[in-house]
Amino acid sequence: MQEREEKKRNYSEIVEELLKYLPPLGSQEVLSSDCVGEILFEDIILKENYPKYFVSKYDGYLCKGNPPFKLIKEIYPKDELSFFIDDGYCVFLATGSSVMELNDDLKFFKIEEVNIEDNFVFPIADDTKNNWINPGSELASGEKIFSRGRKISYKDRFALELLGIRFVRVFKRLKLSIINTGTELVNKSDELNVIPLSSWIISPIAQFDGFNVIHSGPIADEVTLLEEVLEENLNSDIILFIGSTGKGKRDLIRKVLNKRANPIFETFNTPLGKNSYAYLCEKKIILGFSGIVQASVALYYLILRNLIFKQRELQVENLVDFCDILEKPENGRSFWYKNENIENGKFILKKCNFLNSEFIGFYFDEKLYIQRTCFFNQVF
């Protein structure tokens, strides 16, 4: 690993280099009841028909032979399906209950089309021919239910449980430690004026994107404390320091890293503020983002989000085709946008203040990306 000469690097170049140091892509099986928010590692293919058996559309009686029919059993959804009907007998079927097989000598009568006397059923109309939902009529065995890369919602979980799919294979989350540094964050005299806003914004977005986020800090600019927090977080896959990226007297994290780690990029440009860095320590990626909130959040979108999506070979969201932009960002910069109105099915985006933004715009691989910020409605 050789540090290149200092220059303004394309962010795609940074991401491609960092990809080399990520741990191998992993997956794990989770219960479908616990999978909301996880991202599918593989397609989910239905292994059997849905519905699996014949399903009754109405409440009624399944009868055999000639009337009257003696009622011997009541069947409700999710009841055991093992029953047998002799000539002259019938079973009650509630709407949604299932029957494994239907023979020609079985007839179904709606509940309102029979009379009941002393546990005997007397039909008063012809049998109902269109009662049944046939096996596989809604989903056939072998059909793809959900595609790789889908984030499972509560609605998806309900569908999985309805289809009897108990386990799904999802991407194993990369551990991301976020550490705020800066004496100004821990001094009581500064407490009312300085808050770790960057991590408050980045953390829920990173968790949503598939990281397992771990918080540390804020940590004062002291070598011993910085060494300790680095050691404590080396079980994470990526460690992100926010703040103290300069080379001033109080910016000591580089001093700590130069003793323990090797530089991948000793400096790289940020959309705003001081330069950032990337190191490797015990095969773990260590990143340093500027403490300026706009810069650190933009770098999350430019680097970390692209990093995890590229490793998983998934497409990042890009709304550029659905937006009309009054002022586009310069290459190497990021702009924050708010939706002014919608015309002809397109968002009209206007450059705005960072914390009022709904969207972020930037160039990646010389292509313009527009992504939702995900923090427009957050309260800080």
C-alpha positions as CSV (number, residue, x, y, z in Angstrom):
1,M,0.0,0.0,0.0
2,Q,1.6,3.2,-1.1
3,E,0.4,6.7,-0.4
4,R,0.0,8.7,-3.5
5,E,1.0,12.2,-4.0
6,E,-1.6,14.7,-2.6
7,K,-4.2,15.7,-5.1
8,K,-7.9,16.0,-5.6
9,R,-9.1,12.5,-6.1
10,N,-12.2,11.4,-7.8
11,Y,-14.6,9.9,-5.2
12,S,-15.1,6.8,-7.2
13,E,-11.3,6.3,-7.1
14,I,-11.4,6.5,-3.3
15,V,-14.3,4.0,-3.1
16,E,-12.6,1.5,-5.5
17,E,-9.4,1.6,-3.4
18,L,-11.3,1.2,-0.1
19,L,-13.2,-1.8,-1.5
20,K,-9.9,-3.8,-1.5
21,Y,-9.8,-3.6,2.3
22,L,-13.4,-4.5,3.2
23,P,-13.9,-8.0,4.7
24,P,-15.4,-10.6,2.4
25,L,-19.1,-10.1,1.6
26,G,-21.1,-12.1,4.2
27,S,-24.7,-13.3,4.6
28,Q,-26.8,-14.9,7.4
29,E,-30.1,-16.5,7.8
30,V,-32.7,-14.7,9.9
31,L,-36.2,-15.5,11.0
32,S,-38.8,-13.8,8.7
33,S,-40.3,-12.4,11.9
34,D,-37.1,-10.5,12.6
35,C,-36.1,-9.4,9.1
36,V,-37.6,-6.0,8.8
37,G,-35.0,-3.5,7.7
38,E,-32.6,-6.2,6.4
39,I,-31.5,-6.4,2.8
40,L,-31.9,-9.7,0.9
41,F,-28.7,-11.5,-0.1
42,E,-30.5,-13.6,-2.7
43,D,-33.8,-13.9,-4.5
44,I,-36.7,-15.5,-2.6
45,I,-38.2,-18.2,-4.7
46,L,-41.5,-19.8,-3.7
47,K,-41.1,-23.5,-3.1
48,E,-44.7,-24.5,-3.2
49,N,-48.0,-23.2,-4.6
50,Y,-49.9,-20.5,-2.9
51,P,-52.5,-21.3,-1.9
52,K,-51.2,-24.8,-1.3
53,Y,-54.6,-26.4,-1.2
54,F,-58.2,-25.5,-2.2
55,V,-59.5,-22.6,-0.2
56,S,-63.1,-21.9,0.5
57,K,-64.4,-18.5,-0.6
58,Y,-67.5,-18.7,1.5
59,D,-68.9,-20.1,4.8
60,G,-70.8,-23.3,3.9
61,Y,-71.0,-27.1,4.0
62,L,-69.0,-29.6,2.1
63,C,-71.2,-32.7,1.6
64,K,-71.1,-36.2,0.1
65,G,-74.0,-38.3,-1.2
66,N,-77.6,-37.3,-1.0
67,P,-79.4,-35.0,1.5
68,P,-80.0,-34.7,4.4
69,F,-76.4,-34.6,5.5
70,K,-75.3,-35.1,9.1
71,L,-72.8,-32.5,10.3
72,I,-69.7,-34.2,11.7
73,K,-67.0,-31.5,11.9
74,E,-66.3,-27.8,11.7
75,I,-63.2,-26.6,9.8
76,Y,-61.6,-23.1,10.2
77,P,-58.5,-21.5,8.7
78,K,-55.3,-23.1,10.0
79,D,-57.1,-26.2,11.3
80,E,-55.8,-29.6,10.6
81,L,-56.8,-30.8,7.2
82,S,-57.1,-34.5,7.9
83,F,-60.8,-35.4,7.7
84,F,-62.9,-37.9,5.8
85,I,-66.5,-37.6,4.7
86,D,-68.8,-40.7,4.2
87,D,-72.0,-40.7,2.2
88,G,-74.7,-38.8,3.9
89,Y,-72.3,-36.6,6.0
90,C,-70.9,-33.1,5.7
91,V,-68.4,-30.7,7.3
92,F,-68.7,-27.0,7.9
93,L,-66.1,-24.9,6.2
94,A,-65.4,-21.3,7.3
95,T,-64.3,-18.8,4.7
96,G,-60.5,-19.2,4.2
97,S,-60.4,-22.8,5.4
98,S,-58.6,-25.3,3.2
99,V,-59.3,-28.7,1.7
100,M,-56.4,-30.9,0.4
101,E,-58.4,-32.7,-2.3
102,L,-61.8,-32.3,-4.0
103,N,-63.6,-35.3,-5.6
104,D,-66.5,-35.2,-8.0
105,D,-68.8,-36.7,-5.4
106,L,-68.3,-33.7,-3.1
107,K,-70.7,-30.7,-3.2
108,F,-70.5,-27.3,-1.5
109,F,-73.6,-25.4,-0.3
110,K,-73.4,-21.8,1.1
111,I,-74.5,-21.3,4.6
112,E,-77.4,-19.2,3.6
113,E,-78.6,-21.8,1.1
114,V,-79.3,-24.6,3.7
115,N,-81.6,-25.3,6.6
116,I,-80.3,-26.9,9.8
117,E,-82.5,-29.3,11.8
118,D,-81.1,-31.4,14.7
119,N,-77.6,-31.3,13.3
120,F,-78.7,-32.2,9.9
121,V,-78.2,-30.0,6.8
122,F,-81.0,-29.7,4.2
123,P,-79.9,-27.8,1.0
124,I,-82.5,-25.4,-0.4
125,A,-80.6,-24.4,-3.6
126,D,-78.1,-26.0,-6.0
127,D,-74.6,-26.5,-4.9
128,T,-72.1,-23.7,-5.5
129,K,-69.6,-24.4,-8.3
130,N,-67.3,-21.3,-7.9
131,N,-66.5,-21.6,-4.3
132,W,-62.9,-22.6,-4.6
133,I,-59.6,-20.7,-4.9
134,N,-57.4,-23.3,-6.6
135,P,-53.9,-24.3,-5.6
136,G,-51.3,-22.0,-7.2
137,S,-53.9,-19.7,-8.6
138,E,-52.3,-16.7,-6.9
139,L,-48.6,-17.7,-6.9
140,A,-47.1,-20.8,-8.5
141,S,-44.2,-22.8,-7.2
142,G,-40.9,-21.5,-8.6
143,E,-42.1,-17.8,-8.9
144,K,-39.8,-15.1,-7.6
145,I,-41.3,-13.3,-4.7
146,F,-38.6,-10.7,-3.9
147,S,-35.4,-9.9,-5.6
148,R,-31.9,-9.7,-4.2
149,G,-31.1,-6.3,-2.7
150,R,-34.7,-5.6,-1.5
151,K,-35.0,-4.0,1.9
152,I,-37.6,-5.9,3.8
153,S,-40.6,-3.8,5.0
154,Y,-43.3,-4.7,7.5
155,K,-45.6,-5.4,4.6
156,D,-43.0,-7.8,3.1
157,R,-42.6,-9.5,6.5
158,F,-46.4,-10.1,6.6
159,A,-46.2,-11.6,3.0
160,L,-43.4,-13.9,4.0
161,E,-45.2,-15.2,7.1
162,L,-48.4,-15.6,5.0
163,L,-46.5,-17.7,2.5
164,G,-45.0,-19.8,5.3
165,I,-41.4,-18.7,4.6
166,R,-39.7,-18.8,8.0
167,F,-36.1,-18.0,7.2
168,V,-34.6,-15.6,4.7
169,R,-30.9,-15.0,3.8
170,V,-29.8,-11.4,4.2
171,F,-26.6,-9.4,3.9
172,K,-24.5,-9.5,7.0
173,R,-24.2,-6.0,8.3
174,L,-20.8,-4.3,8.3
175,K,-19.9,-2.9,11.7
176,L,-19.4,0.9,11.5
177,S,-18.0,2.7,14.6
178,I,-18.7,6.4,14.6
179,I,-16.5,8.4,16.9
180,N,-16.9,12.2,17.4
181,T,-13.6,13.8,18.5
182,G,-12.9,17.3,19.7
183,T,-12.3,18.9,23.1
184,E,-15.0,21.4,22.3
185,L,-17.6,18.6,22.3
186,V,-16.8,17.6,25.9
187,N,-16.0,21.0,27.6
188,K,-18.9,21.9,29.8
189,S,-18.4,25.6,28.9
190,D,-19.0,24.7,25.2
191,E,-21.8,22.2,25.8
192,L,-24.7,24.5,24.9
193,N,-23.0,25.7,21.7
194,V,-21.4,22.5,20.2
195,I,-23.2,19.2,19.6
196,P,-22.2,16.1,17.6
197,L,-24.7,16.8,14.9
198,S,-22.9,14.8,12.2
199,S,-23.3,11.5,13.9
200,W,-26.9,12.2,14.8
201,I,-27.6,12.6,11.1
202,I,-25.3,9.9,9.7
203,S,-26.1,7.1,12.2
204,P,-29.8,6.4,11.3
205,I,-29.0,6.7,7.5
206,A,-26.1,4.2,7.9
207,Q,-28.2,1.8,9.9
208,F,-30.9,2.0,7.2
209,D,-28.3,1.4,4.4
210,G,-27.1,-1.9,6.0
211,F,-24.4,-0.9,8.5
212,N,-24.5,-2.0,12.2
213,V,-23.7,1.4,13.8
214,I,-21.8,1.6,17.1
215,H,-21.3,5.0,18.8
216,S,-18.3,6.2,20.8
217,G,-17.5,9.6,22.2
218,P,-17.4,12.4,22.0
219,I,-13.7,12.1,22.8
220,A,-11.4,15.0,23.9
221,D,-8.3,15.7,21.9
222,E,-5.9,13.7,24.1
223,V,-3.5,11.1,22.8
224,T,-4.3,8.5,25.5
225,L,-8.0,8.8,25.1
226,L,-7.8,8.6,21.3
227,E,-5.6,5.5,21.6
228,E,-8.0,3.9,24.0
229,V,-11.1,4.5,21.8
230,L,-9.2,3.3,18.7
231,E,-8.3,0.0,20.5
232,E,-11.9,-0.4,21.8
233,N,-13.4,-0.2,18.3
234,L,-10.9,-2.4,16.4
235,N,-13.5,-5.1,16.3
236,S,-15.5,-3.0,13.9
237,D,-15.1,-3.3,10.1
238,I,-14.9,0.5,9.6
239,I,-14.0,3.2,12.1
240,L,-15.2,6.7,11.3
241,F,-13.6,9.6,13.2
242,I,-15.6,12.8,12.8
243,G,-13.6,16.0,13.5
244,S,-10.0,16.9,14.2
245,T,-9.0,16.2,10.6
246,G,-6.7,19.2,10.4
247,K,-3.0,19.4,11.4
248,G,-3.3,21.9,14.2
249,K,-2.0,21.4,17.8
250,R,-5.3,19.9,19.0
251,D,-5.8,17.7,16.0
252,L,-4.0,14.6,17.4
253,I,-5.7,11.7,15.8
254,R,-3.2,11.6,12.9
255,K,-0.4,11.3,15.4
256,V,-2.1,8.3,17.0
257,L,-2.8,6.7,13.6
258,N,0.7,7.2,12.3
259,K,1.9,5.1,15.2
260,R,-0.6,2.3,14.7
261,A,-1.8,2.4,11.1
262,N,-0.7,2.7,7.5
263,P,-2.2,5.4,5.3
264,I,-4.4,4.5,2.3
265,F,-5.0,8.1,1.6
266,E,-3.2,10.4,4.0
267,T,-5.5,13.2,2.7
268,F,-8.3,13.5,0.3
269,N,-10.5,16.4,-0.6
270,T,-13.9,17.0,1.0
271,P,-16.9,18.9,-0.4
272,L,-16.4,21.5,2.3
273,G,-13.8,22.2,5.0
274,K,-10.6,20.5,5.9
275,N,-9.1,17.4,4.1
276,S,-10.1,13.9,5.2
277,Y,-8.1,10.7,5.4
278,A,-8.2,6.9,5.2
279,Y,-5.9,4.5,7.1
280,L,-5.6,0.8,7.6
281,C,-5.1,-0.6,11.1
282,E,-5.1,-4.4,11.7
283,K,-7.0,-4.8,8.5
284,K,-9.7,-2.4,9.5
285,I,-10.5,0.7,7.5
286,I,-10.2,4.0,9.5
287,L,-11.8,7.1,7.9
288,G,-11.6,10.7,9.1
289,F,-14.3,13.1,8.0
290,S,-14.4,16.8,8.6
291,G,-16.3,18.0,11.7
292,I,-18.2,20.5,9.5
293,V,-21.6,18.9,9.4
294,Q,-22.4,19.5,5.7
295,A,-19.0,17.9,4.7
296,S,-19.3,14.8,6.9
297,V,-22.8,14.0,5.8
298,A,-21.9,14.6,2.1
299,L,-18.9,12.3,2.5
300,Y,-21.1,9.6,3.9
301,Y,-23.2,9.7,0.8
302,L,-20.2,10.0,-1.5
303,I,-18.0,7.3,0.1
304,L,-19.6,5.0,2.7
305,R,-23.0,4.6,1.0
306,N,-21.3,3.9,-2.3
307,L,-18.8,1.6,-0.6
308,I,-21.4,-0.7,0.9
309,F,-23.6,-0.7,-2.2
310,K,-20.7,-1.4,-4.6
311,Q,-19.5,-4.3,-2.5
312,R,-23.0,-5.8,-2.6
313,E,-23.3,-5.0,-6.3
314,L,-26.5,-3.0,-5.7
315,Q,-27.6,0.2,-7.4
316,V,-27.7,3.3,-5.3
317,E,-30.8,5.5,-5.5
318,N,-30.6,8.1,-8.2
319,L,-33.5,10.4,-8.8
320,V,-31.9,12.6,-11.4
321,D,-34.3,11.6,-14.1
322,F,-37.2,12.7,-11.9
323,C,-35.8,16.1,-11.1
324,D,-35.5,19.5,-12.7
325,I,-32.6,21.3,-11.0
326,L,-32.3,25.0,-11.1
327,E,-28.6,25.0,-10.1
328,K,-26.5,21.9,-10.5
329,P,-23.5,21.1,-8.2
330,E,-20.0,21.5,-9.5
331,N,-17.9,18.4,-10.0
332,G,-16.2,17.6,-6.7
333,R,-18.8,19.6,-4.7
334,S,-22.2,18.7,-3.2
335,F,-25.3,20.8,-3.1
336,W,-28.4,20.6,-0.9
337,Y,-31.8,20.9,-2.4
338,K,-35.4,21.4,-1.4
339,N,-38.5,20.5,-3.5
340,E,-40.3,23.7,-4.5
341,N,-43.1,22.0,-6.5
342,I,-43.8,19.3,-9.0
343,E,-44.5,20.0,-12.7
344,N,-45.1,17.3,-15.4
345,G,-44.2,14.6,-12.9
346,K,-40.8,16.1,-12.0
347,F,-39.5,17.6,-8.8
348,I,-38.4,21.2,-9.1
349,L,-35.3,21.3,-6.9
350,K,-34.0,24.6,-5.6
351,K,-30.6,25.0,-3.7
352,C,-31.2,25.5,0.0
353,N,-29.8,25.5,3.5
354,F,-28.3,22.2,4.6
355,L,-30.7,21.4,7.4
356,N,-33.8,22.3,5.3
357,S,-32.8,20.0,2.5
358,E,-34.7,17.0,1.2
359,F,-32.1,16.0,-1.4
360,I,-28.4,16.0,-1.9
361,G,-26.8,16.4,-5.4
362,F,-23.2,15.3,-6.3
363,Y,-21.2,13.8,-9.1
364,F,-19.8,10.2,-8.9
365,D,-18.0,8.7,-11.8
366,E,-18.7,11.9,-13.6
367,K,-22.4,11.2,-13.4
368,L,-24.8,13.4,-11.5
369,Y,-26.7,11.8,-8.6
370,I,-29.7,13.1,-6.7
371,Q,-30.5,11.2,-3.5
372,R,-32.9,11.8,-0.6
373,T,-31.2,13.0,2.5
374,C,-33.5,11.0,4.8
375,F,-33.2,13.6,7.5
376,F,-35.6,16.4,6.4
377,N,-38.1,15.4,9.1
378,Q,-35.7,14.6,11.9
379,V,-35.7,16.8,15.0
380,F,-32.3,17.8,16.3
